[in-house]
Amino acid sequence: MTASGCAGPADVRLADVARARRDGGLVVLEGFHALKHATRFGAEVLGAWTADLETLEALRARLAPDVSFAVERVSAEELAAVVSRGQVVAVARRPRLPHPDVLVGAAAATPLVLLEDPRHLGNLGAAVRVAAAAGAGGVLTTGPQDPWHPDALRGAAGLHFALPVYRVKALPAGGPRSLLALDPEGERFDPRAVPPGAILAFGTERDGLTDALLERADGRLALPMAPGVSSLNLATAVSATLFALRLAA
Ligand SMILES: C[S@@+](CC[C@H](N)C(=O)[O-])C[C@H]1O[C@@H](n2cnc3c(N)ncnc32)[C@H](O)[C@@H]1O
């Protein structure tokens, strides 16, 4: 494979992947799609490794002829020692982002997604993926989960590099954006009534949004569901909301 789009495979070694998982300045990309999107959206990939260069190159040529990456061949045993699944693992630099207050405080037309204390990294990744696909301005999370965890990156297919993704202690106060709580107990959601640049807040998987956020929100909106259904899955609720907004624009 050619080397454009990568800093070069010699910058870090496969043995550094374990260290990269604990390094706040680096991210570990597991799987072809994570590496593909990260590269396409400008990630600085420091090293990538596979045990099956031919299959990976065939996949790249078929699914992503627009991207290229430098990948080093290693043995299947060496790869399995650092990653439990996926045919390729890579290490990239975490992008330098402006402070989240800048993003939240900016008047902009694109909505932001706020995930309050998401528990499931696959859900978190799926929410990032759909936020990127729907053209959201960024994703903020609260709680202990790192949105840049490899499992979240895998769930997002590497689309963290397409928009700003932050973990914040709490949502900054004030600013020009409306804060809207997505809540099954809210008023019927009408995408045409959502102000541009709103922060759309989604709650944790089991318990929903906190009382503190609900009290602070400028509105509480429900996606209408068929009788008897309590709620949507978190990532599905993010998806339905963002695409309803996009289709109504
Ligand atoms: C799995 S749900 C949480 C369910 C929780 N028992 C509750 O009542 O909120 C996770 C999040 O998805 C969003 N959500 C799910 N279904 C929704 C709906 N029908 N309308 C608006 N938001 C919804 C909410 O933000 C919710 O906090």
The ligand as an ORCA input file, in Angstrom:
! r2SCAN-3c Opt
* xyz 0 1
  C     -33.046      4.269     26.124
  S     -33.554      5.902     26.325
  C     -33.755      6.057     28.090
  C     -35.047      5.561     28.554
  C     -35.404      6.059     29.928
  N     -36.088      5.034     30.664
  C     -36.314      7.288     29.812
  O     -37.458      7.194     30.135
  O     -35.830      8.324     29.344
  C     -32.101      6.874     26.109
  C     -32.388      8.272     25.638
  O     -32.863      8.242     24.296
  C     -33.744      9.343     24.087
  N     -35.026      8.822     23.672
  C     -35.402      7.535     23.564
  N     -36.646      7.447     23.098
  C     -37.080      8.725     22.905
  C     -38.292      9.307     22.439
  N     -39.311      8.573     22.047
  N     -38.353     10.651     22.378
  C     -37.330     11.423     22.741
  N     -36.167     10.935     23.196
  C     -36.047      9.598     23.276
  C     -33.823     10.103     25.384
  O     -32.915     11.166     25.384
  C     -33.417      9.050     26.388
  O     -32.915      9.633     27.563
*
